[in-house]
């Protein structure tokens, strides 16, 4: 899974279960700095983007790379990858 930051950098990360199902949720919330929302980018390729659901309300910086992938304005850091990586 890719962690796409607003500064344009991309890091590869893997979500891991250490204490159960809620652990992955916490990792995703930490990565996007808040409550998460899932955007299904391509059902054919099974791609999903995990974004901060309050990105616009909190006026987080626009994430240009993520916006290009999603075809819409995305704010804040995101996670991007296969849906199977987050479930």
Secondary structure by P-SEA (a helix, b strand, c coil): ccccccccbbbbbbbbbccccaaaaaaaaaaaccbbbbbbcccccbbbbbcccccccccccccaaaaaaaccccccccccccccccc
